[in-house]
Amino acid sequence: MVTAISVSGPASRVTRERLPEIGRRVTETARELTDLLGGPTP
């Protein structure tokens, strides 16, 4: 199984300053979904 997650939003909310925080949240959510689906965690 292959999955993907994307992030989109207005530039006023997805700023360069917020990218590290957004990246951490996406990574955490991806790990949680991988665990729920029974996939391997890299």
N, C-alpha and C positions, 0 to 999 in steps of 0.2 A: 504494500500500500504506500502511496506517495500522497502527501498532503501539502498544502501551502497556506500561509497566512500573509495578509497584506495590511498595510495601514494607509489610510487616506484621510484627508481633511483639509480645511481651509488653511492657507499659509499663515493666517493669524493665530492658529491654534497649534499647528505642527511647525514650530520654529526650530532653528538650529540648536538653540539652547535646550530645547526639550527632547532632542533626538536621543541622547543617552538614556534618559528616563523611559522614553517610549520603547527603545531597544531592549532595555531590561525587562519591561513588562511583556513584550512580545516573546522574549526568550523564556520567561517564567511560564507564560501561558502555553507555549509550545511544549515545554517539558511536562506540564500537567496533562495536556491532551494526549501526549505520547504514552504516559503512564496509564491513563484511562483506556486507551485503545490497545494496551498490551505490547507496545512497540519497544524496541531497545533504546536506551538513552545513551547518546554518544559521550 
